Amino acid sequence: MTNTATKRTARSLTAGMLGFIFGASLAYSANAATLGPELVGNGGFDTDAGWTLGYGWGISPGEAPAQGLAFHNEGGSSGLGRAPAHHIPAGATLRIVYTISGSAGSSDPRHTVRIRGASGAVFTPIMTGDGTYTFDIAAPAETWRIELVAFYDCACVADNLSVRVLTP
């Protein structure tokens, strides 16, 4: 007997539509999306210039050829934030990419990115553990702050926070 769900998935992937294989989603678009300029100045944490360090956060600047990094110690649920480098139109799709490592020993290794605006804040999904995370979310009106948020008992290292407007 043939699994019809598998047949349908294979056919839809061949046709270039959304399909699912073993829990991973694959998407195809006939139009290539473009990314606007970087909205997070110094997202590689080469210096601490421009960053507001919430409780428990620190930045260890890199020296050539090494790269800088940000770190969060357990004991304070707070954000590492800064103002966007360019104006962000309300409702624009933001492509957010960041890397977390070193959280394996944390009792609560959760983290998210918060985008604050005049109409409130939007968040990426709350993630747990190490990895490089990519999300697309709609920007709130009058965005004034981009923050990487580590939960109270998350001891981790953050690197390469990038936020860019995604244009289809």
C-alpha distance (Angstrom), angle and dihedral (degrees) to the residues before:
residue distance angle dihedral
M1 . . .
T2 3.82 . .
N3 3.79 121.5 .
T4 3.82 103.5 -121.8
A5 3.82 93.3 -162.7
T6 3.80 89.2 59.9
K7 3.80 91.3 48.2
R8 3.79 91.3 49.9
T9 3.80 91.8 48.8
A10 3.78 93.2 49.7
R11 3.80 91.1 48.3
S12 3.81 93.5 48.2
L13 3.81 92.0 48.6
T14 3.79 90.4 49.8
A15 3.80 88.7 51.4
G16 3.80 90.2 50.2
M17 3.80 98.1 -111.2
L18 3.80 130.8 129.6
G19 3.81 112.2 -70.5
F20 3.76 139.5 167.2
I21 3.79 126.6 -136.1
F22 3.77 120.1 179.9
G23 3.79 92.6 -23.2
A24 3.81 96.1 -53.0
S25 3.77 117.5 114.2
L26 3.76 122.4 -138.2
A27 3.78 122.4 -168.5
Y28 3.78 129.9 -168.4
S29 3.76 126.6 -164.1
A30 3.78 126.0 -171.8
N31 3.81 89.0 -147.1
A32 3.78 117.6 60.9
A33 3.79 113.0 -129.8
T34 3.77 120.1 -130.6
L35 3.78 128.3 -147.0
G36 3.79 122.3 -135.0
P37 3.80 124.9 -141.2
E38 3.79 121.0 -53.9
L39 3.82 110.7 -85.0
V40 3.81 95.8 -166.1
G41 3.77 110.6 71.3
N42 3.80 110.8 -151.0
G43 3.82 93.5 9.5
G44 3.81 88.2 160.2
F45 3.84 89.2 63.4
D46 3.81 93.3 -127.4
T47 3.82 87.0 153.9
D48 3.79 134.4 4.9
A49 3.82 91.2 -119.6
G50 3.79 112.7 131.3
W51 3.80 95.6 10.1
T52 3.79 124.9 117.1
L53 3.79 108.1 -148.8
G54 3.80 115.1 -145.2
Y55 3.80 121.0 -154.5
G56 3.82 110.9 -56.5
W57 3.82 95.9 15.1
G58 3.79 127.0 118.7
I59 3.80 136.9 165.9
S60 3.77 124.5 -138.1
P61 3.81 106.2 -160.5
G62 3.77 116.6 -138.5
E63 3.76 125.5 -124.6
A64 3.80 120.0 -149.5
P65 2.94 124.4 -51.3
A66 3.82 91.8 13.7
Q67 3.77 122.5 75.4
G68 3.80 127.4 -128.1
L69 3.79 124.8 -112.7
A70 3.78 141.5 -166.9
F71 3.77 123.2 -130.6
H72 3.78 136.0 -164.5
N73 3.82 124.4 -155.9
E74 3.79 122.9 -151.0
G75 3.77 115.5 -97.0
G76 3.78 105.7 59.7
S77 3.79 130.5 67.7
S78 3.78 102.7 -154.3
G79 3.77 146.1 122.5
L80 3.75 135.9 -98.7
G81 3.79 101.5 -145.5
R82 3.75 150.7 169.6
A83 3.79 141.1 170.2
P84 3.82 116.7 -90.8
A85 3.81 115.0 -97.6
H86 3.84 92.5 -132.2
H87 3.80 138.6 24.4
I88 3.83 113.1 -81.0
P89 3.81 116.0 -151.5
A90 3.84 114.5 -130.0
G91 3.79 110.5 -98.3
A92 3.82 94.0 15.5
T93 3.79 113.3 146.5
L94 3.80 109.4 -111.9
R95 3.81 121.4 -155.5
I96 3.81 106.7 -148.3
V97 3.81 120.9 -169.2
Y98 3.80 126.0 174.3
T99 3.80 139.7 155.3
I100 3.81 127.4 -135.7
S101 3.81 123.9 -171.9
G102 3.80 138.9 163.0
S103 3.82 95.3 41.6
A104 3.82 96.4 118.9
G105 3.82 94.7 103.3
S106 3.81 94.8 47.7
S107 3.79 119.6 112.5
D108 3.85 89.8 -144.2
P109 3.83 110.7 19.2
R110 3.83 96.7 179.0
H111 3.80 124.0 140.5
T112 3.81 141.2 165.2
V113 3.81 141.7 172.7
R114 3.81 118.0 -113.2
I115 3.81 122.9 -159.8
R116 3.81 111.3 -162.7
G117 3.79 124.7 -156.8
A118 3.79 140.8 160.3
S119 3.82 90.4 -88.6
G120 3.82 94.2 50.8
A121 3.77 134.1 -86.6
V122 3.79 136.9 -56.7
F123 3.79 124.4 -155.1
T124 3.76 137.0 -158.0
P125 3.80 112.9 -124.8
I126 3.80 113.1 -74.5
M127 3.79 107.7 -102.0
T128 3.79 131.5 -164.5
G129 3.79 127.6 -143.5
D130 3.77 136.8 -8.3
G131 3.78 127.3 -25.3
T132 3.76 146.5 91.6
Y133 3.79 109.5 -79.2
T134 3.82 128.8 -159.4
F135 3.80 124.4 -170.6
D136 3.79 137.4 167.3
I137 3.83 115.1 -148.7
A138 3.82 136.3 162.6
A139 3.80 115.9 -104.1
P140 3.80 118.8 -121.5
A141 3.81 119.8 -123.3
E142 3.81 114.9 -79.4
T143 3.79 97.0 5.8
W144 3.78 109.2 -152.3
R145 3.81 105.6 164.9
I146 3.81 140.4 34.4
E147 3.82 116.0 -162.6
L148 3.78 137.8 -178.3
V149 3.81 105.4 -148.3
A150 3.80 124.8 -158.1
F151 3.79 118.8 -168.6
Y152 3.81 122.3 -119.5
D153 3.81 98.8 -88.5
C154 3.80 98.4 33.9
A155 3.79 113.5 118.3
C156 3.79 105.5 -176.9
V157 3.78 148.9 134.2
A158 3.81 119.5 -116.3
D159 3.77 125.5 -159.1
N160 3.78 140.9 172.4
L161 3.80 103.1 12.9
S162 3.80 106.9 -171.9
V163 3.80 128.7 179.6
R164 3.81 120.3 178.8
V165 3.80 135.7 161.2
L166 3.80 110.7 -105.5
T167 3.80 114.6 -143.7
P168 3.82 117.3 -167.2
